[in-house]
Amino acid sequence: MSVARNRIHGVHFKRDDGTPNLKTLRETNSVRWLKLRSLRDLRSVAGRLVAAKSRYELVAKRTGVPWAVIAVIHERESSQSWSASLAQGDRWDRVSVHVPAGRGPFASWEEAAVDALVNCPPYAARWRDWTIGGALTLLEHYNGLGYARRGVPSPYIWAGTDQYRSGKYVRDGVYDPLAIDRQPGCAGLLKAMMAIDPSISFVSDGEETLEPRPPTGPPTSSPASISHPEKGSIGALFAALVKRIFGRRQGGIGG
C-alpha cells in the first residue's frame, strides 16, 4: 500500500471525539462519484482487469469483498502484477518488508490476497457498506486517510478524473501539493470496468444496512392470555384446576 496507508488518525472529517468520521467521507465520495468525468481513456486497463474476473471472484468468495474492488486494488498496488501481494505490492513468495510488513511467504497470489483483506488493516473483509460511496471509502481507507485529513481528494481514488488536480504523498509522511499521481485512480477504473461488464454494480443506499432487518412475515400464533394460556404453562395448569373445581360444583348442584 502507499506510504500514506498508516496515516489513519486525525482525519479532516472528524467526530467530536476526534475519531475518523467515515460517514461524512462516504457522503463526500458519493457526491464526487456522481460528478466525476474521466480525463483518460481507461478501456485498455479496465479490459485487462475484467479479463481476470474469475481469479478475483475466487478471493471475493472467501472474503466478501466485491471482485471489482479487489481488481482496482490490485491495479493500484502493483499494476496487476500476479507476483506481487495485494497488501502492499511486495512479492508474495517472500516475507513483506513494506507496510504491512512481516506477511508471508504465501503459496499463491490468491492466498496472499485473502490475507491482505482479512488480516491486515483496514480489514476489508469486515466491511459491510457496499454502496458506491461505501466502496470508495473502503478503498480510500485501504490506502490511508491522510488525504481526507487534509480535506483533499485522494489520488488513490480520483486520479485521472476531474475530481483530482494534484497533491500526493511522495514518501512516508511527506505531502507534496504540486506532485501529480499519474496512475489511474480506483473511481475512474471502476467506471470504465462497469462500461465493459454491466454486471458490476453496487447496492443502493436504501439496501445498505448494518443492523439485522426485522421479520416481515405474519405472526405465527396468537399471543398467550388469561383466557388463552400457553400450553404447558402455569396459567394453563391453573385454568385446568379451576375448570375441574367448577365442574364438580356444577355436577353437585345438578344432582
Backbone torsions as a table, in degrees:
resi	resn	phi	psi	omega
1	MET	NA	169.2	-174.4
2	SER	-70.8	168.3	-178.7
3	VAL	-65.0	-16.5	-179.3
4	ALA	-90.5	1.9	-172.2
5	ARG	-57.3	-39.9	-173.3
6	ASN	-84.1	4.3	-177.8
7	ARG	-92.8	75.3	-172.2
8	ILE	-108.4	0.3	-178.9
9	HIS	-110.5	162.1	178.0
10	GLY	66.9	36.4	-175.9
11	VAL	-67.0	154.4	177.2
12	HIS	-59.0	-40.3	177.5
13	PHE	-87.1	92.3	-174.0
14	LYS	-117.9	149.2	171.5
15	ARG	-79.4	175.7	-179.7
16	ASP	-62.1	-30.3	-178.9
17	ASP	-86.7	3.7	175.3
18	GLY	91.4	-4.1	-179.4
19	THR	-80.4	154.3	-179.5
20	PRO	-58.6	133.6	177.2
21	ASN	-97.8	87.0	-177.6
22	LEU	-69.2	-24.3	178.4
23	LYS	-64.3	-43.4	178.8
24	THR	-65.0	-41.6	178.7
25	LEU	-63.7	-39.5	178.1
26	ARG	-60.2	-45.0	179.9
27	GLU	-63.9	-41.0	178.7
28	THR	-63.8	-42.4	179.3
29	ASN	-67.1	-33.8	177.6
30	SER	-63.1	-42.6	179.3
31	VAL	-66.7	-43.4	179.2
32	ARG	-61.6	-38.3	178.7
33	TRP	-60.5	-42.2	-179.3
34	LEU	-67.3	-29.2	-176.7
35	LYS	-90.6	-21.3	-166.4
36	LEU	-63.1	145.0	173.0
37	ARG	-130.9	126.4	-178.2
38	SER	-71.2	139.0	179.2
39	LEU	-105.1	3.5	-179.8
40	ARG	-134.0	157.4	172.7
41	ASP	-88.5	105.4	-175.4
42	LEU	-104.1	14.9	-175.6
43	ARG	-62.8	-36.6	-178.7
44	SER	-67.3	-48.2	179.4
45	VAL	-64.8	-45.4	-179.4
46	ALA	-61.2	-40.2	178.6
47	GLY	-63.6	-38.1	177.7
48	ARG	-64.2	-40.1	179.3
49	LEU	-69.1	-43.1	179.7
50	VAL	-64.7	-33.5	179.8
51	ALA	-63.5	-23.3	-179.9
52	ALA	-98.1	18.2	-176.2
53	LYS	-51.3	-42.9	-175.8
54	SER	-62.2	-36.1	178.4
55	ARG	-71.0	-40.5	178.9
56	TYR	-67.2	-33.9	179.9
57	GLU	-65.5	-31.2	176.7
58	LEU	-60.8	-41.0	179.2
59	VAL	-74.2	-37.1	179.4
60	ALA	-60.7	-39.9	-179.5
61	LYS	-65.0	-29.1	-177.7
62	ARG	-90.7	-13.6	-174.5
63	THR	-122.6	-22.7	-176.0
64	GLY	84.1	-0.3	178.0
65	VAL	-85.9	128.5	-179.0
66	PRO	-54.7	141.6	-173.8
67	TRP	-62.3	-34.1	-179.5
68	ALA	-67.1	-34.2	176.2
69	VAL	-65.8	-42.2	177.5
70	ILE	-62.0	-40.3	-178.2
71	ALA	-62.9	-44.7	-177.9
72	VAL	-72.0	-30.3	173.1
73	ILE	-62.9	-44.0	-179.8
74	HIS	-59.0	-42.1	179.2
75	GLU	-66.4	-43.7	-178.4
76	ARG	-68.5	-38.4	-174.9
77	GLU	-79.0	-30.9	-173.4
78	SER	-151.4	19.0	-176.4
79	SER	53.0	39.5	177.8
80	GLN	62.8	31.9	175.5
81	SER	-74.0	127.0	-179.5
82	TRP	-81.7	-2.5	175.3
83	SER	-99.3	-1.5	-177.5
84	ALA	-111.9	145.6	-178.0
85	SER	-73.9	147.6	175.8
86	LEU	-67.5	-20.6	-174.1
87	ALA	-70.2	-44.2	-174.0
88	GLN	-155.8	4.1	177.8
89	GLY	88.5	-1.1	174.9
90	ASP	-73.2	161.1	177.0
91	ARG	-63.2	134.2	-177.4
92	TRP	-79.6	-14.9	179.6
93	ASP	-89.4	10.2	176.5
94	ARG	-134.9	164.8	175.7
95	VAL	-70.6	129.7	-176.4
96	SER	-70.2	147.4	-179.6
97	VAL	-113.4	-18.3	176.9
98	HIS	-98.3	161.5	-178.2
99	VAL	-65.2	127.5	-2.9
100	PRO	-77.6	121.5	-177.1
101	ALA	-84.6	158.9	175.7
102	GLY	82.2	11.5	178.3
103	ARG	-92.1	142.5	177.0
104	GLY	90.1	-173.6	2.1
105	PRO	-72.2	161.2	-177.9
106	PHE	-120.0	163.6	-177.8
107	ALA	-80.5	-20.6	-176.7
108	SER	-160.5	168.4	176.0
109	TRP	-62.6	-39.9	-179.5
110	GLU	-61.4	-42.9	179.0
111	GLU	-63.4	-40.4	178.0
112	ALA	-64.9	-38.5	-179.7
113	ALA	-66.1	-42.6	177.6
114	VAL	-61.1	-42.7	178.5
115	ASP	-61.0	-42.6	-179.1
116	ALA	-62.4	-39.2	-175.7
117	LEU	-84.0	-27.1	-176.3
118	VAL	-95.9	-42.5	-168.5
119	ASN	-107.1	-6.2	-176.5
120	CYS	-116.1	142.0	176.4
121	PRO	-56.1	141.1	7.9
122	PRO	-92.4	27.2	176.9
123	TYR	56.1	62.8	-175.1
124	ALA	-58.0	-29.3	-179.3
125	ALA	-66.3	-17.2	178.4
126	ARG	-89.5	-9.0	-176.5
127	TRP	-69.4	139.4	-177.3
128	ARG	-122.9	-6.5	-177.6
129	ASP	-97.2	93.6	-178.7
130	TRP	-105.1	32.4	161.6
131	THR	-69.0	168.4	179.7
132	ILE	-65.0	-38.8	177.0
133	GLY	-64.1	-39.4	178.5
134	GLY	-67.7	-41.6	179.8
135	ALA	-63.7	-43.5	179.8
136	LEU	-65.9	-35.0	178.3
137	THR	-68.7	-40.3	175.2
138	LEU	-61.1	-42.9	179.1
139	LEU	-62.8	-40.8	178.1
140	GLU	-66.6	-41.0	177.7
141	HIS	-62.6	-36.8	-179.6
142	TYR	-60.7	-39.5	-179.8
143	ASN	-82.8	-32.3	-178.8
144	GLY	131.5	143.5	-174.4
145	LEU	-95.0	18.3	179.4
146	GLY	-60.9	-36.6	179.3
147	TYR	-68.4	-41.0	177.8
148	ALA	-62.3	-37.0	177.9
149	ARG	-61.0	-33.6	178.2
150	ARG	-85.2	-7.8	-180.0
151	GLY	75.4	26.7	-179.6
152	VAL	-121.2	152.8	177.6
153	PRO	-62.7	138.4	178.3
154	SER	-78.0	126.7	176.9
155	PRO	-64.7	-24.1	176.7
156	TYR	-57.1	-31.9	-180.0
157	ILE	-98.7	-44.5	-164.2
158	TRP	-109.8	-2.5	178.7
159	ALA	-57.0	139.9	-179.4
160	GLY	86.5	4.6	176.7
161	THR	-125.2	171.3	179.4
162	ASP	-75.6	0.6	177.1
163	GLN	-87.6	-2.7	-178.3
164	TYR	-135.6	136.9	176.6
165	ARG	-116.5	-56.7	-178.9
166	SER	-161.4	174.2	-178.7
167	GLY	111.4	124.0	-176.9
168	LYS	-161.5	143.7	170.7
169	TYR	-78.6	111.9	-176.2
170	VAL	-85.3	-20.0	170.4
171	ARG	-161.9	177.0	-172.7
172	ASP	-55.1	115.9	176.2
173	GLY	78.6	2.0	-177.7
174	VAL	-114.4	111.9	-179.1
175	TYR	-104.2	127.3	178.0
176	ASP	-112.3	110.6	-176.9
177	PRO	-67.6	-15.3	-178.8
178	LEU	-98.1	-15.1	179.7
179	ALA	-68.3	144.2	-178.5
180	ILE	-118.8	129.5	177.3
181	ASP	-81.2	114.6	-176.8
182	ARG	-86.1	-11.6	-178.6
183	GLN	-80.4	137.5	179.2
184	PRO	-62.0	138.6	-179.9
185	GLY	-81.7	167.9	-175.1
186	CYS	-64.5	-36.4	-177.4
187	ALA	-65.0	-48.3	178.6
188	GLY	-62.8	-37.8	177.8
189	LEU	-64.0	-43.9	179.6
190	LEU	-62.7	-41.9	177.8
191	LYS	-58.7	-45.7	-178.7
192	ALA	-67.6	-37.7	178.2
193	MET	-66.6	-38.7	-179.7
194	MET	-66.9	-29.2	176.9
195	ALA	-70.5	-29.7	179.7
196	ILE	-84.9	-42.1	-177.1
197	ASP	-121.9	96.0	-177.6
198	PRO	-63.7	-13.1	179.5
199	SER	-73.2	-14.7	177.1
200	ILE	-73.7	120.2	-179.2
201	SER	-151.1	164.7	178.1
202	PHE	-126.9	149.8	-177.2
203	VAL	-66.5	153.9	178.6
204	SER	-80.7	164.5	179.6
205	ASP	-58.8	-33.3	-179.2
206	GLY	-68.1	-24.9	-178.4
207	GLU	-87.8	-22.7	-173.2
208	GLU	-73.0	126.9	178.2
209	THR	-150.9	147.0	177.1
210	LEU	-108.9	-2.7	-178.4
211	GLU	-113.5	150.5	176.4
212	PRO	-60.4	140.0	179.7
213	ARG	-80.7	142.4	-179.8
214	PRO	-69.6	152.8	178.4
215	PRO	-63.3	144.2	-177.8
216	THR	-112.6	-6.0	-178.2
217	GLY	-77.8	168.8	179.5
218	PRO	-70.0	155.4	177.7
219	PRO	-60.9	143.8	-176.0
220	THR	-80.1	-24.0	-179.8
221	SER	-158.4	164.3	177.7
222	SER	-74.4	147.1	178.9
223	PRO	-66.8	148.8	179.8
224	ALA	-68.3	148.9	177.7
225	SER	-148.3	179.6	179.7
226	ILE	-64.8	-41.1	-178.6
227	SER	-78.2	-22.8	178.5
228	HIS	-132.0	71.9	-177.6
229	PRO	-69.1	154.4	178.8
230	GLU	-67.8	137.3	-177.9
231	LYS	-59.7	130.8	178.3
232	GLY	87.2	-3.4	-178.0
233	SER	-84.7	170.4	176.9
234	ILE	-62.5	-37.3	178.3
235	GLY	-60.1	-38.9	179.2
236	ALA	-66.3	-39.9	178.8
237	LEU	-65.8	-40.6	178.8
238	PHE	-63.7	-42.9	179.9
239	ALA	-63.0	-39.5	179.1
240	ALA	-65.7	-38.9	179.5
241	LEU	-65.4	-44.6	178.6
242	VAL	-61.1	-42.5	-179.3
243	LYS	-62.8	-38.8	-179.1
244	ARG	-68.1	-41.2	-178.7
245	ILE	-64.1	-49.8	-178.7
246	PHE	-67.3	-28.5	177.7
247	GLY	-65.9	-41.2	179.1
248	ARG	-65.8	-42.4	-179.7
249	ARG	-61.4	-42.8	-179.9
250	GLN	-64.3	-34.8	178.4
251	GLY	-67.4	-39.6	179.5
252	GLY	-66.2	-40.5	-178.8
253	ILE	-67.5	-39.1	-177.4
254	GLY	-72.3	-24.4	-178.5
255	GLY	-81.7	NA	NA
